[in-house]
Amino acid sequence: MDIVRSFITCLIWIPYFLKSERVKNTFIR
């Protein structure tokens, strides 16, 4: 169960992190 939870958390956080990185880049410009 713990492994499944961590896996789901990764699925949610990785795209979120990539999105925030893109937003930062656009703000810098």
PDB file as gemmi writes it, atoms N, CA and C in Angstrom:
CRYST1    1.000    1.000    1.000  90.00  90.00  90.00 P 1                      
ATOM      1  N   MET A   1       0.841  -1.202   0.000  1.00  0.00           N  
ATOM      2  CA  MET A   1       0.000   0.000   0.000  1.00  0.00           C  
ATOM      3  C   MET A   1       0.875   1.251   0.000  1.00  0.00           C  
ATOM      4  N   ASP A   2       1.904   1.246   0.822  1.00  0.00           N  
ATOM      5  CA  ASP A   2       2.791   2.414   0.880  1.00  0.00           C  
ATOM      6  C   ASP A   2       3.451   2.665  -0.472  1.00  0.00           C  
ATOM      7  N   ILE A   3       3.855   1.580  -1.123  1.00  0.00           N  
ATOM      8  CA  ILE A   3       4.515   1.725  -2.429  1.00  0.00           C  
ATOM      9  C   ILE A   3       3.543   2.353  -3.427  1.00  0.00           C  
ATOM     10  N   VAL A   4       2.312   1.916  -3.401  1.00  0.00           N  
ATOM     11  CA  VAL A   4       1.305   2.455  -4.326  1.00  0.00           C  
ATOM     12  C   VAL A   4       1.111   3.944  -4.063  1.00  0.00           C  
ATOM     13  N   ARG A   5       1.050   4.320  -2.800  1.00  0.00           N  
ATOM     14  CA  ARG A   5       0.852   5.738  -2.459  1.00  0.00           C  
ATOM     15  C   ARG A   5       2.014   6.573  -2.960  1.00  0.00           C  
ATOM     16  N   SER A   6       3.224   6.108  -2.736  1.00  0.00           N  
ATOM     17  CA  SER A   6       4.397   6.873  -3.192  1.00  0.00           C  
ATOM     18  C   SER A   6       4.409   6.954  -4.719  1.00  0.00           C  
ATOM     19  N   PHE A   7       3.996   5.890  -5.375  1.00  0.00           N  
ATOM     20  CA  PHE A   7       3.958   5.884  -6.842  1.00  0.00           C  
ATOM     21  C   PHE A   7       2.965   6.930  -7.351  1.00  0.00           C  
ATOM     22  N   ILE A   8       1.796   6.965  -6.743  1.00  0.00           N  
ATOM     23  CA  ILE A   8       0.773   7.950  -7.144  1.00  0.00           C  
ATOM     24  C   ILE A   8       1.282   9.363  -6.873  1.00  0.00           C  
ATOM     25  N   THR A   9       1.929   9.541  -5.737  1.00  0.00           N  
ATOM     26  CA  THR A   9       2.466  10.865  -5.401  1.00  0.00           C  
ATOM     27  C   THR A   9       3.464  11.310  -6.462  1.00  0.00           C  
ATOM     28  N   CYS A  10       4.309  10.396  -6.903  1.00  0.00           N  
ATOM     29  CA  CYS A  10       5.295  10.728  -7.950  1.00  0.00           C  
ATOM     30  C   CYS A  10       4.566  11.119  -9.233  1.00  0.00           C  
ATOM     31  N   LEU A  11       3.538  10.363  -9.587  1.00  0.00           N  
ATOM     32  CA  LEU A  11       2.791  10.662 -10.815  1.00  0.00           C  
ATOM     33  C   LEU A  11       2.191  12.062 -10.755  1.00  0.00           C  
ATOM     34  N   ILE A  12       1.778  12.473  -9.561  1.00  0.00           N  
ATOM     35  CA  ILE A  12       1.168  13.804  -9.422  1.00  0.00           C  
ATOM     36  C   ILE A  12       2.234  14.888  -9.394  1.00  0.00           C  
ATOM     37  N   TRP A  13       3.320  14.657  -8.654  1.00  0.00           N  
ATOM     38  CA  TRP A  13       4.318  15.712  -8.439  1.00  0.00           C  
ATOM     39  C   TRP A  13       5.221  15.967  -9.630  1.00  0.00           C  
ATOM     40  N   ILE A  14       5.591  14.928 -10.368  1.00  0.00           N  
ATOM     41  CA  ILE A  14       6.528  15.134 -11.491  1.00  0.00           C  
ATOM     42  C   ILE A  14       5.944  16.100 -12.531  1.00  0.00           C  
ATOM     43  N   PRO A  15       4.728  15.898 -13.030  1.00  0.00           N  
ATOM     44  CA  PRO A  15       4.159  16.854 -14.003  1.00  0.00           C  
ATOM     45  C   PRO A  15       3.994  18.241 -13.384  1.00  0.00           C  
ATOM     46  N   TYR A  16       3.620  18.287 -12.105  1.00  0.00           N  
ATOM     47  CA  TYR A  16       3.443  19.575 -11.423  1.00  0.00           C  
ATOM     48  C   TYR A  16       4.770  20.319 -11.377  1.00  0.00           C  
ATOM     49  N   PHE A  17       5.832  19.603 -11.042  1.00  0.00           N  
ATOM     50  CA  PHE A  17       7.157  20.224 -10.968  1.00  0.00           C  
ATOM     51  C   PHE A  17       7.595  20.726 -12.344  1.00  0.00           C  
ATOM     52  N   LEU A  18       7.378  19.925 -13.368  1.00  0.00           N  
ATOM     53  CA  LEU A  18       7.759  20.336 -14.726  1.00  0.00           C  
ATOM     54  C   LEU A  18       6.966  21.573 -15.137  1.00  0.00           C  
ATOM     55  N   LYS A  19       5.689  21.609 -14.790  1.00  0.00           N  
ATOM     56  CA  LYS A  19       4.854  22.765 -15.122  1.00  0.00           C  
ATOM     57  C   LYS A  19       5.372  24.013 -14.426  1.00  0.00           C  
ATOM     58  N   SER A  20       5.690  23.887 -13.145  1.00  0.00           N  
ATOM     59  CA  SER A  20       6.181  25.048 -12.392  1.00  0.00           C  
ATOM     60  C   SER A  20       7.501  25.537 -12.984  1.00  0.00           C  
ATOM     61  N   GLU A  21       8.339  24.619 -13.446  1.00  0.00           N  
ATOM     62  CA  GLU A  21       9.611  25.010 -14.070  1.00  0.00           C  
ATOM     63  C   GLU A  21       9.331  25.828 -15.326  1.00  0.00           C  
ATOM     64  N   ARG A  22       8.365  25.417 -16.115  1.00  0.00           N  
ATOM     65  CA  ARG A  22       8.009  26.153 -17.336  1.00  0.00           C  
ATOM     66  C   ARG A  22       7.494  27.538 -16.969  1.00  0.00           C  
ATOM     67  N   VAL A  23       6.671  27.605 -15.961  1.00  0.00           N  
ATOM     68  CA  VAL A  23       6.112  28.897 -15.537  1.00  0.00           C  
ATOM     69  C   VAL A  23       7.249  29.822 -15.108  1.00  0.00           C  
ATOM     70  N   LYS A  24       8.202  29.292 -14.362  1.00  0.00           N  
ATOM     71  CA  LYS A  24       9.350  30.105 -13.929  1.00  0.00           C  
ATOM     72  C   LYS A  24      10.096  30.643 -15.144  1.00  0.00           C  
ATOM     73  N   ASN A  25      10.311  29.804 -16.128  1.00  0.00           N  
ATOM     74  CA  ASN A  25      11.039  30.232 -17.330  1.00  0.00           C  
ATOM     75  C   ASN A  25      10.294  31.361 -18.038  1.00  0.00           C  
ATOM     76  N   THR A  26       8.999  31.249 -18.139  1.00  0.00           N  
ATOM     77  CA  THR A  26       8.231  32.291 -18.826  1.00  0.00           C  
ATOM     78  C   THR A  26       8.260  33.586 -18.012  1.00  0.00           C  
ATOM     79  N   PHE A  27       8.271  33.468 -16.688  1.00  0.00           N  
ATOM     80  CA  PHE A  27       8.302  34.673 -15.852  1.00  0.00           C  
ATOM     81  C   PHE A  27       9.651  35.368 -15.962  1.00  0.00           C  
ATOM     82  N   ILE A  28      10.724  34.568 -16.081  1.00  0.00           N  
ATOM     83  CA  ILE A  28      12.069  35.153 -16.208  1.00  0.00           C  
ATOM     84  C   ILE A  28      12.133  35.972 -17.494  1.00  0.00           C  
ATOM     85  N   ARG A  29      11.528  35.482 -18.565  1.00  0.00           N  
ATOM     86  CA  ARG A  29      11.523  36.213 -19.827  1.00  0.00           C  
ATOM     87  C   ARG A  29      10.629  37.438 -19.678  1.00  0.00           C  
TER      88      ARG A  29                                                      
END                                                                             
